[in-house]
Amino acid sequence: MNKQLKRVSILIFLMFVALMTSTSIIQVFQADNLAADPRNKRTLYDSFDVERGAILVNGVPVAQSMPTGDNYKFQREYPQGDLYAAVTGYYTIDQGTTGIESSMNSELSGTSSSQFLDKINRIVTGQPPQGASVELTLDPVVQQAARDALGTLQGAVVAMRPKTGEILAMVSTPTYDPNLMTSHDSAEVIANYKALLADPAKPLDNRAITGSLNPPGSTFKLVVAAAALESGNYTPESTFANTGGYQLPGSSSVVRNSWRGTCGSGPTTTLLLGLTMSCNTPFAELAATMGNTDLHAQAEKFGFGQDLGIPTKVTPSIFPRTQDSARTALSGIGQADVRATPLQMAMVSAAIANDGKLMKPQLVQRVVAPNLSTISEFEPEVFSEPISSATAETLTEMMVNVVSAPNGSARTATIDGVRVAGKTGTAENGTVAPYTLWFTGFAPADDPEVVVAVVVEDGGGLGQNGTSEGIAAPIGKKVIEAVLNQ
């Protein structure tokens, strides 16, 4: 009898172990998979049961949750739609989340660790669950100015404060209306998403920080000039042969200036004149002489190749770690395999504007609890110190010359009564494809309040006849004026 009881006891024990194991696997190890299963409507209902916090710009909601009469209880709404789409992203039932809606999801949904006590308090007091609001660093006047300046062009603008890293504007065009993604009709959401995804203009791409990155063209000459000055072997007056053409090392190909002429009138040209006129020949020669290792190191200090969250994830800009001398020379003029986001080129200018100290870019000013208390607040953070203050001062004066000199390549960025520092770039995308047009700069040069970077794709609609001075620089000027005129 005892032997039989022992066998039954062992069997019951094993059954309990099996039950506990299977329950643990389901509740712990498979929890994420079950929650993500599209057939699990309870999870979907629960995620919309909480009044999601608002996303605010200057205290005004640019994303908010409105009550509904269906099972989801709340629906996300974007009052200014496409103006802030590149920043807010969208929060939807079947197509996930993007932008700030994604990167700040735990705060907006009220599930972050910093909101634990508030969540308990609301349960105890019987208050309905509610997420925190997220206040952005954006300036609505500057955001609107950037959007208006881009108009129907395909491109992006980033504006930021160089002393703090606060992003004042982030616009990507063509844009889209995130309200198309908030319906509680899954079929409608999926149809809208597929239509946006199929659009050849790629409105879902945030060209300011992601998407198919562009070669930065001559704006990258700022990085090359910084590396040269930092080496101690070059000054603005350092000279280069002025033959109108530079033969790439180990190649029969020749780099020429865009106007097919020389860089000035003399037998030699200088680093300063090369930057002012945006000459390709001295910078290709300089890049080949310095070598890929030094240029890569300098680019990396500015942020190339580094992961960055603002808190939205940013696609790292690219400067190849290894390449031959010919491609290094082409990289010196922002071509070959160099690729950059507008945010990255804004960071290059920001370091120059801020005495060589690069502040980490940031989109979130603070997180505010439902009772209006501040949960967390933005604090300026140093990202890197890519150049010395002396180099920053020299580059600033060189960039001012680019805008103010009679032969400067960014004359259209001139603002009466203000010293503007700037640099244009016109990047090639093959022999017949439209150019990519760039501008980056800051003002006032003596005490910078704003840094801007502009990219215009598809030649601004003019193919290879579009110029950075004619299209990109005036956009940058309008954004800078929007800041300075407040």
C-alpha positions, 0 to 999 in steps of 0.5 A: 500500500505504501509503495502505491501511495508513493507512486501516486504522490510522485505522479501528482508531484510531477503533474504539479511541476509540469503545470507550474512549468507550462504556466511559467513558460506562458506567463513569462517566456511567451508573454511578449509573443502573446502580447504581440500576437495580432489575434490577441484583441485583449492586449490591443484593448488594454493598450487603448484603455489608458488615456495616452499622454499628449505630445506638446509643442510650446504647451499646445498638443500636437498629439493627443488621445480623444475618447471614443464609444468603441472597445478601444476607448481612446483614439489618437489625434494629431491636430496639426497633422503633417506639420509635425509628422516627422517628429511625432510619428504615429500610434496605431493599432496594427502598424506599430508606432514611430517617432516620439510615439515610439521612443517615448512610448513608456512615458506616454502610456504611463508604464515607465518606472518613473511613473510607478508610484503615480500609477499606484496612487491612481489605482488607490484613489480610483482615478482612471489610468493616464500617461504622462505628457511629453513636451518637445524642444521644438519652436512652433514658429521655426517649425512652420518657417522650415515647412514653408521654406521647403514648400513642395520640395523633397528634402529636410530641415533641422534647426538647433541651439548649438549651446544646448543641443535643443532641436528647434525644428525638424521637417521632412518633405513630402510629409503625410498626415498621421491621422490616416494611421489612427482609425480603429478600422484595421483594414483602413489603417493597413490600406492607408499604410500600404498606400504611403509605403508605395508612394515613390516620394517616400513620405514615411521617411524622415529625411532629417534623421533616417531614410536613404542618406545623401552624399553631403557634397561640399558641406563635408569640406568643413570636416576636412578643413577641421582635420587639417587645422587640428593637425597643426600642419595647415592654416587658412593660408596654406597653398595648393596648386591651382591648375583647375584639375586634380588627378586622383591617385592611381587613377586616370580620373581628374577632379575638377571644380564645378565651373570647370575653371581654377580656384582663383586667378593665381598659380596657387590657391589657399585653403580659405579661398577653396572653402569660400569658392567651394573649390573641389581641387584643393580639398581632394588633394588635401584629403588624399594627402592627409589620408583616410585614417585621419579623416575618418577619425575627425568625422567620427568625432563629429558623430559619423558612424555613431548611434544616436537617440534624440530620443528617436533613433537616428541612422548613423552617417557614413564615412568609410573606415578604409578605402584607397587614396582615390576614393579618399580624395573623392570623400574629401569633397563629400562624394564616393561613399560618404553619406550624411543626415541633415542632423549630422551636418547640423552637428558639424556646424554646431560644434564649430559654433559652440567653440569646438564643443558638440552638445547632444541633440535632443527633442524632448524638453521634459516629461510631465505627469497628469498632475502637471508635476515634472517627472524628468527634464532635459539637461544639456549634455556634451556629446564630444569635443571634436575640435579645439576652440581655436580651430572653431574660431578659425573655421567660423571666420572661414564660414563667414567668408563663404557667405560675405565675400564677393566670391563666396558660394553662399551669398544667398544666405546673407542677412542684413546686419547679421554675420552669418556663417555658412557652407553650401554643397552640391552633391552628384548622384551619378552622371545624369541623376539630379544633384542633392543640394545642401546648406549648413550654417549658423548665426549670429557668428559672434554669439550663435543662437541657431544652427541649421542644416538643409538638404534638397533632393532631386535637384530641387526639381531642376535636375542638374541645373539646381544649385545649393546657392539658389535653392538650399541656402535661401531656405536656411536663411529663412529658418535662421531669420525665424529664430533671430526675429523672435 
